[in-house]
């Protein structure tokens, strides 16, 4: 934001506050003299220029829907803003609307979001709906890296220039780390995380890749998917520009999970999925020990990451299908239990 733009915004806010805090109204001369941004800063300041600036700002406030009331004699008008014309009606947001606001706010990185905007977001969340018996703190933490801050600059350049890269990658299956050398073809955002679609120069199938055995059999050259959050250390770029021909971007397969969720829990999954009615379809009848839960259907792309998301909910969400996802969630929970046991010893 330029200094000139910032000064204009600050001047408008100062004018707005001044007009709201006068009951008798203020003349144009009083406003020009008293509001920061209008007052003469030296003998070279043109009073007519300051007056024209005030007239433009007054019109801007009216364009924003803020009624500036004029009182007094026509030749000596006085200006003020009546509170009833300015105050908004009582505001009430649904949980979904508040979550959307949180997601929009996450597009601004923490240091760029002004303090006033942060306070406004906090107030909006305070008037939003929460699950029954809980507060708005139950809203999901939507922190998608929409601006791409987690993407290494070297990787962005390598994708653009079509150069090979080498990085250490942590396997989602085994947890082991080893160096990978790939042709970086595409960067994309999915389910709140950044991924690299790449090809190994040797085109040899590797069971440590993110997709592993889920890649189609018999494919000579295929895109492997790497989650950027699992890249450890620096990305090293080498080779000459134009080292490979970029494959067309493809839409990764998405899977559908069937979950039984406790009422008022797992709001993030509810927002991402669809609520199902088990009554019309006998096949979706819930087991006796899950009666009273809500049945939701959610699409996901990365099985390992989604399993971690469900596992983090504990007994609030139970996977009914597919069985591979249920086993992955159990593996997460067993791993967490093992860590807890070892720490206790």
C-alpha positions as CSV (number, residue, x, y, z in Angstrom):
1,X,0.0,0.0,0.0
2,X,1.4,3.4,-1.0
3,X,1.9,6.2,1.5
4,X,-0.6,8.3,-0.4
5,X,-3.2,5.6,-0.2
6,X,-2.6,5.0,3.5
7,X,-2.9,8.8,4.2
8,X,-6.2,8.9,2.3
9,X,-7.6,6.0,4.3
10,X,-6.4,7.5,7.6
11,X,-7.9,10.9,6.7
12,X,-11.3,9.3,5.8
13,X,-11.3,7.4,9.1
14,X,-10.4,10.6,11.0
15,X,-13.2,12.5,9.3
16,X,-15.7,9.8,10.0
17,X,-14.8,9.7,13.7
18,X,-14.9,13.5,14.0
19,X,-18.4,13.7,12.3
20,X,-19.7,10.9,14.6
21,X,-18.5,12.7,17.7
22,X,-20.3,16.0,17.3
23,X,-23.9,16.7,18.3
24,X,-24.1,20.2,16.9
25,X,-22.2,19.6,13.7
26,X,-19.0,21.2,12.4
27,X,-18.5,23.7,9.6
28,X,-16.2,22.8,6.7
29,X,-13.7,25.3,8.0
30,X,-13.6,23.6,11.4
31,X,-13.2,20.2,9.8
32,X,-10.5,21.3,7.5
33,X,-8.6,22.9,10.4
34,X,-9.2,20.1,12.9
35,X,-9.0,16.8,11.0
36,X,-5.5,15.4,10.4
37,X,-4.7,15.5,6.7
38,X,-6.5,18.7,6.0
39,X,-4.8,21.1,8.4
40,X,-2.3,23.5,6.9
41,X,1.2,22.2,7.3
42,X,2.9,25.4,6.2
43,X,2.5,28.7,4.6
44,X,2.7,27.1,1.1
45,X,-0.5,25.0,1.7
46,X,-3.4,26.0,-0.4
47,X,-6.6,26.4,1.6
48,X,-8.7,25.8,-1.5
49,X,-7.0,22.5,-2.1
50,X,-7.8,21.4,1.5
51,X,-11.4,22.4,1.0
52,X,-11.7,20.4,-2.3
53,X,-10.1,17.4,-0.6
54,X,-12.8,17.6,2.2
55,X,-15.6,17.8,-0.4
56,X,-14.2,14.7,-2.2
57,X,-13.9,12.8,1.1
58,X,-17.5,13.8,2.0
59,X,-18.7,12.4,-1.3
60,X,-16.7,9.2,-0.8
61,X,-18.4,8.6,2.6
62,X,-21.8,9.0,1.0
63,X,-20.8,6.6,-1.8
64,X,-19.9,4.1,0.9
65,X,-23.5,4.4,2.3
66,X,-22.6,6.6,5.2
67,X,-25.1,9.5,5.4
68,X,-23.5,12.8,6.2
69,X,-26.2,15.1,7.6
70,X,-26.2,18.8,6.8
71,X,-27.7,21.3,9.3
72,X,-27.7,25.1,9.8
73,X,-28.1,27.8,7.2
74,X,-27.4,27.0,3.5
75,X,-24.6,29.6,3.4
76,X,-23.0,28.2,6.5
77,X,-23.8,24.4,6.6
78,X,-22.7,22.2,9.5
79,X,-21.9,18.5,9.1
80,X,-22.4,15.5,11.3
81,X,-23.2,11.8,11.2
82,X,-26.3,10.6,13.2
83,X,-25.6,7.4,15.0
84,X,-28.8,5.8,13.9
85,X,-27.8,6.4,10.2
86,X,-24.4,4.9,10.8
87,X,-24.9,1.9,13.2
88,X,-25.5,-1.5,11.6
89,X,-28.4,-3.6,12.7
90,X,-27.7,-6.5,15.1
91,X,-25.4,-8.9,13.2
92,X,-25.7,-12.7,13.4
93,X,-23.5,-15.1,11.4
94,X,-24.1,-18.8,10.8
95,X,-21.1,-21.1,11.5
96,X,-20.6,-21.5,7.8
97,X,-20.5,-17.8,7.2
98,X,-18.0,-17.2,10.0
99,X,-15.9,-20.1,8.6
100,X,-15.9,-18.4,5.2
101,X,-14.7,-15.2,6.8
102,X,-11.9,-17.1,8.5
103,X,-10.8,-18.6,5.3
104,X,-10.8,-15.3,3.5
105,X,-8.8,-13.8,6.4
106,X,-6.3,-16.7,6.1
107,X,-5.4,-15.4,2.6
108,X,-3.7,-12.5,4.3
109,X,-0.6,-13.7,6.1
110,X,-0.5,-12.8,9.8
111,X,1.9,-9.9,9.5
112,X,-0.1,-8.2,6.7
113,X,-3.5,-8.3,8.3
114,X,-4.0,-5.0,10.1
115,X,-4.8,-5.0,13.8
116,X,-8.2,-3.4,13.2
117,X,-9.1,-6.2,10.8
118,X,-8.0,-8.9,13.3
119,X,-10.2,-7.3,16.0
120,X,-13.1,-7.1,13.5
121,X,-12.7,-10.8,12.7
122,X,-12.6,-11.7,16.4
123,X,-15.9,-9.7,16.9
124,X,-17.5,-11.4,13.9
125,X,-16.6,-14.8,15.2
126,X,-18.1,-13.9,18.6
127,X,-21.5,-13.3,17.1
128,X,-21.5,-16.4,14.9
129,X,-23.4,-19.6,15.6
130,X,-21.5,-22.3,17.4
131,X,-22.5,-26.0,17.9
132,X,-25.1,-26.4,20.6
133,X,-23.6,-26.0,24.0
134,X,-20.3,-24.6,22.8
135,X,-18.8,-21.3,21.9
136,X,-17.5,-19.9,18.6
137,X,-14.1,-21.3,19.5
138,X,-15.4,-24.5,18.0
139,X,-15.0,-23.0,14.5
140,X,-12.4,-24.7,12.4
141,X,-9.0,-23.3,12.1
142,X,-8.9,-22.5,8.4
143,X,-5.2,-21.7,7.6
144,X,-4.9,-22.6,4.0
145,X,-1.7,-21.1,2.5
146,X,-3.6,-19.4,-0.3
147,X,-0.7,-17.0,-1.0
148,X,1.8,-19.9,-1.5
149,X,4.2,-18.7,1.2
150,X,5.3,-22.3,1.9
151,X,6.5,-22.9,-1.6
152,X,10.3,-22.6,-1.9
153,X,11.3,-19.9,-4.4
154,X,13.9,-22.2,-5.9
155,X,11.1,-24.7,-6.7
156,X,8.9,-22.1,-8.3
157,X,11.8,-21.1,-10.5
158,X,12.6,-24.7,-11.4
159,X,9.0,-25.4,-12.5
160,X,9.0,-22.2,-14.6
161,X,12.3,-23.0,-16.2
162,X,11.8,-26.7,-16.5
163,X,14.9,-27.7,-14.6
164,X,15.6,-30.7,-12.4
165,X,15.4,-30.5,-8.6
166,X,16.7,-32.6,-5.8
167,X,15.3,-32.6,-2.3
168,X,15.0,-34.8,0.8
169,X,11.5,-36.2,1.1
170,X,9.8,-37.8,4.1
171,X,7.8,-40.8,3.1
172,X,4.1,-40.8,4.2
173,X,4.2,-44.5,4.7
174,X,7.4,-45.4,6.4
175,X,8.5,-42.1,7.8
176,X,12.0,-42.5,6.3
177,X,13.7,-39.7,4.5
178,X,15.7,-40.0,1.3
179,X,16.8,-37.8,-1.6
180,X,14.6,-37.5,-4.6
181,X,15.6,-36.1,-8.0
182,X,12.6,-35.2,-10.2
183,X,11.3,-33.1,-13.1
184,X,9.0,-30.6,-11.4
185,X,6.0,-30.2,-13.7
186,X,3.1,-28.5,-11.8
187,X,2.4,-26.9,-8.4
188,X,-1.1,-26.9,-7.1
189,X,-3.2,-26.3,-4.0
190,X,-5.6,-29.0,-2.8
191,X,-7.4,-29.5,0.5
192,X,-5.5,-26.6,2.0
193,X,-2.0,-27.9,1.2
194,X,0.5,-27.4,-1.6
195,X,1.6,-30.3,-3.8
196,X,4.2,-30.8,-6.5
197,X,3.4,-33.0,-9.5
198,X,6.6,-34.4,-10.8
199,X,8.3,-37.1,-12.9
200,X,11.3,-39.1,-12.0
201,X,13.8,-39.0,-14.9
202,X,14.2,-42.8,-14.8
203,X,10.4,-43.2,-14.7
204,X,10.9,-46.1,-12.2
205,X,8.0,-46.8,-9.9
206,X,8.9,-45.9,-6.3
207,X,6.9,-47.2,-3.3
208,X,8.0,-44.2,-1.2
209,X,6.2,-41.6,-3.3
210,X,3.0,-40.1,-2.0
211,X,0.8,-42.1,-4.3
212,X,2.8,-45.3,-4.3
213,X,0.7,-48.3,-5.3
214,X,-2.2,-46.1,-6.2
215,X,-0.6,-45.0,-9.4
216,X,-1.9,-46.8,-12.6
217,X,0.0,-49.9,-13.5
218,X,1.9,-50.2,-16.7
219,X,2.4,-46.4,-17.2
220,X,5.8,-45.6,-18.7
221,X,5.8,-41.9,-17.6
222,X,3.5,-40.7,-14.9
223,X,3.2,-37.8,-12.6
224,X,4.0,-38.5,-9.0
225,X,2.7,-36.3,-6.2
226,X,4.8,-34.8,-3.4
227,X,3.3,-32.8,-0.6
228,X,5.5,-29.7,0.0
229,X,5.2,-30.0,3.8
230,X,7.1,-33.3,3.6
231,X,10.1,-31.8,1.9
232,X,13.0,-31.5,4.4
233,X,15.7,-29.0,3.9
234,X,16.5,-27.0,0.8
235,X,15.4,-27.6,-2.8
236,X,18.5,-27.8,-5.0
237,X,18.0,-26.8,-8.7
238,X,20.4,-28.2,-11.3
239,X,20.7,-28.9,-15.0
240,X,19.9,-26.6,-17.9
241,X,16.6,-24.8,-18.5
242,X,14.2,-26.7,-20.8
243,X,15.5,-30.1,-19.5
244,X,12.1,-31.8,-20.0
245,X,8.8,-31.4,-21.7
246,X,6.0,-30.5,-19.3
247,X,3.2,-33.1,-19.2
248,X,-0.3,-31.7,-19.2
249,X,-1.9,-31.1,-15.8
250,X,-4.2,-33.9,-14.8
251,X,-7.0,-33.9,-12.2
252,X,-5.9,-36.3,-9.4
253,X,-8.5,-38.9,-8.4
254,X,-10.7,-38.0,-5.5
255,X,-12.2,-40.5,-3.2
256,X,-15.3,-40.4,-1.1
257,X,-15.5,-41.2,2.6
258,X,-18.5,-42.1,4.6
259,X,-18.3,-40.9,8.2
260,X,-20.5,-41.1,11.3
261,X,-20.0,-37.9,13.3
262,X,-21.2,-36.9,16.7
263,X,-23.7,-34.0,16.7
264,X,-22.0,-30.6,16.8
265,X,-18.5,-31.9,16.1
266,X,-16.2,-32.0,13.1
267,X,-17.5,-28.7,11.7
268,X,-14.6,-28.6,9.1
269,X,-15.7,-31.9,7.7
270,X,-19.3,-30.9,7.7
271,X,-18.5,-27.8,5.7
272,X,-16.5,-29.8,3.2
273,X,-19.0,-32.6,2.8
274,X,-22.7,-33.4,2.5
275,X,-25.1,-34.5,5.2
276,X,-26.9,-37.8,4.4
277,X,-30.2,-39.2,5.6
278,X,-29.7,-42.9,6.5
279,X,-33.5,-43.6,6.5
280,X,-34.1,-43.9,2.7
281,X,-31.2,-46.2,2.1
282,X,-31.0,-49.4,4.3
283,X,-27.3,-49.9,3.2
284,X,-26.3,-46.7,5.2
285,X,-28.0,-47.8,8.4
286,X,-25.7,-47.0,11.3
287,X,-24.6,-49.8,13.6
288,X,-26.3,-49.8,17.0
289,X,-23.3,-48.3,18.8
290,X,-23.3,-45.4,16.4
291,X,-27.0,-44.5,16.6
292,X,-27.6,-40.8,17.1
293,X,-24.6,-39.7,15.0
294,X,-24.8,-37.7,11.8
295,X,-23.9,-39.4,8.5
296,X,-21.8,-37.3,6.2
297,X,-20.0,-37.9,2.9
298,X,-16.7,-36.1,2.2
299,X,-14.4,-36.1,-0.8
300,X,-10.7,-36.2,-0.3
301,X,-7.5,-36.5,-2.4
302,X,-4.5,-37.3,-0.2
303,X,-5.4,-40.5,1.8
304,X,-2.6,-40.1,4.3
305,X,-3.4,-36.5,5.1
306,X,-7.1,-37.0,5.3
307,X,-6.6,-40.0,7.6
308,X,-4.6,-37.8,9.9
309,X,-7.4,-35.2,9.9
310,X,-10.0,-37.8,10.9
311,X,-7.7,-39.4,13.5
312,X,-7.3,-36.0,15.1
313,X,-11.0,-35.9,15.9
314,X,-10.7,-39.0,18.1
315,X,-14.0,-40.7,18.7
316,X,-16.0,-37.8,17.3
317,X,-15.7,-39.2,13.7
318,X,-15.9,-42.9,12.7
319,X,-15.0,-44.1,9.2
320,X,-17.6,-46.4,7.7
321,X,-16.1,-46.6,4.3
322,X,-13.7,-47.1,2.5
323,X,-12.0,-49.8,4.5
324,X,-8.5,-48.6,3.4
325,X,-9.2,-45.2,5.0
326,X,-10.5,-46.8,8.2
327,X,-7.2,-48.8,8.4
328,X,-5.2,-45.6,7.8
329,X,-7.0,-43.8,10.6
330,X,-6.4,-46.7,12.9
331,X,-2.7,-46.7,12.0
332,X,-2.5,-43.0,13.0
333,X,-4.2,-43.7,16.3
334,X,-2.0,-46.7,17.1
335,X,1.1,-44.5,16.3
336,X,-0.1,-41.8,18.6
337,X,-0.9,-44.3,21.3
338,X,2.6,-45.8,21.0
339,X,4.2,-42.3,21.3
340,X,2.1,-41.6,24.4
341,X,3.2,-45.0,25.9
342,X,6.9,-44.4,25.3
343,X,6.7,-40.9,26.8
344,X,5.0,-42.3,29.9
345,X,7.9,-44.6,30.4
